[in-house]
């Protein structure tokens, strides 16, 4: 399976067999049942792709964004070290702000001792 959930990928052999059966005069619905193709309209699309571009038209990959390549172990470690350094700096800055926040609640504006 590829693409969205429920989408089935048919290999080139299945597509070519469907086209051969269609050339023999079988209707799309019968071909779909025989080859277990969910949508008979798909065979019609394969026919038009085959007429326009030949066998290469049936082998086309999707035009979406290519998958990300996994990072090498060295690149992954470097990324984690950089992330760790950034978090340490953030933590240090946060700790500098924390004492100031704690002192805000204990301010006495009247000058009297509170017991």
N, C-alpha and C positions, 0 to 999 in steps of 0.2 A: 504494500500500500504506500501511496505517496500523496503529498498535498493535504487537502482537508480530510477530516475524519470521514471514512466511508468511500473515499475515492480509490479506485483500483487502477493500478498501472498494468497495461497489457504490453507484453513484449512484441518485438518486431515480427516474430514467427506467427503469433496469433493474428496480428493485423494483416499480414500478407495472406494468411489462410482465409480470413474473412473476405478479402478482396478477390481471391481466386474463386471462392464460392459464389460471390456476387456476379462475377463474369460468367459463371456457369448458368446464371439465371435465377438463383434462389433469392427470395425476398429478404430484406434486412431483418425482419422479425424472426424468420426461420434460422438465419445465420446466427443471430444473437442467442437464440435458445440452444442451438447446437454447440456453440463455442462458449456458452455461459458468459455472455457479455450483457451487462445489466441494461444498457440503453441502446436500442437499435439505431438511434440517430447518430451515435458515435461512429458507426460503420460508414454512414453517409459522409461524415466529416473526414474520415480517413480516405474515402474515395476522392473527395475534392482535393485533399492535401497531396494525394498520390498523383492526381492528374496535373497539378501545378508544379510539383517539385520532384516527383518520382519517389524512389525509396527513401531518399534523404529527408523528404518532408515528413515521413513517419517516424524518423529517429530524432527529431528536434527535441531539445531540452527546453524547459520552461524559461521564460524571459525574466524571471524574478531575480532578486538579489542573491548572489552566491553565498554559500555557507561560510562562516568564519573558520579559518584554519586554527586548529588548536595550538596554543603556545608551546614552545619547547620548554623543557624543564628549567633551563637557565633563564629564559625570558619570564617564566612564571615566578621564579624565585625573586628575580629583580623587581617585578611588579609588586610582589608581597612586601619586599623590603622597603620600597618607596611608600607604599600604603602605610606600613608600620611607622615610618619616620613622620609622615604627615599626621597620623593619629597621636603620636607622642607630642608633637608641637601643639596640636589642638588641645590635648590634655593639660599641657603646661600653661597655656593661655587661660584655660578654664579655671585652673587652680588659683591663678593670680586674681581672678574676679571673685572667687568664692569668699575670701575673708571680708571683702568690702560689702558683700550682700549680708553677711552675718551681723555686721556692725550696724546696719541700718535699723534693725528692729530694736536695738538697745539704746537709741538716742533719747535723752531726757531733755525736753525743751523748757521745763519749768525751773530747772536748777535745783529742785528738791530731791532728796534721796528717797527712793522708793524701797519700801520694805516688804 
